[in-house]
Amino acid sequence: MFNSSGKHSSETVSTLKDIGAVYTASLLEEAISIYKNGPTNDGRNEPEKDDLTEEQEEKLNELDKRFLN
């Protein structure tokens, strides 16, 4: 499942740390920092993806790879 809006992202980081998933929490923190406006918590369904630079997309793709390995 993909949460493109970023809704609850800060709570997710905190929960991941609480359950000992520190590595995954750090990946999520890195992903959040890539978005220029930060994650949205307003319930939007449209991701900011269209506004990302090529460099930002490359960084997110690298995080995907790190998460899946």
C-alpha positions in Angstrom: 0.0 0.0 0.0 1.2 3.4 -0.9 0.5 6.5 1.1 1.1 9.3 -1.4 -0.3 12.1 0.7 2.2 11.7 3.6 -0.7 11.7 6.0 0.4 10.4 9.4 4.0 10.3 8.3 5.4 11.8 11.5 3.3 9.4 13.6 4.5 6.5 11.5 8.2 7.5 12.2 7.5 7.6 15.9 5.7 4.3 15.9 8.4 2.6 13.9 11.0 3.7 16.4 8.7 2.6 19.3 8.6 -1.0 17.8 12.3 -1.1 17.2 12.2 -0.6 13.4 14.9 2.1 13.6 16.3 1.5 10.1 12.9 1.8 8.5 12.1 4.9 10.5 15.4 6.5 9.3 14.5 5.7 5.7 11.1 7.3 6.1 12.7 10.4 7.7 15.0 10.7 4.7 12.0 10.3 2.3 10.1 13.0 4.2 13.0 15.4 4.1 13.1 15.1 0.2 9.7 16.9 -0.1 10.2 20.6 -0.3 6.9 21.3 1.5 7.2 18.4 3.9 4.5 15.7 4.1 0.9 16.8 3.9 -1.4 16.0 6.7 -4.4 17.6 5.2 -5.9 14.5 3.7 -5.1 15.4 0.1 -5.2 12.4 -2.2 -2.9 14.0 -4.8 0.8 13.4 -4.2 3.4 16.2 -4.6 5.3 13.8 -7.0 4.5 15.9 -10.0 6.5 18.8 -8.5 9.6 16.7 -7.7 12.9 17.3 -9.4 14.8 14.5 -11.2 17.3 14.6 -8.3 14.5 14.2 -5.7 13.0 11.3 -7.7 16.4 9.6 -7.8 16.8 9.9 -4.1 13.4 8.4 -3.5 14.2 5.5 -5.9 17.4 4.9 -3.9 15.4 4.8 -0.7 13.0 2.3 -2.3 16.0 0.1 -3.2 17.4 0.3 0.3 14.1 -0.5 1.8 13.6 -3.6 -0.4 17.1 -5.0 0.2 
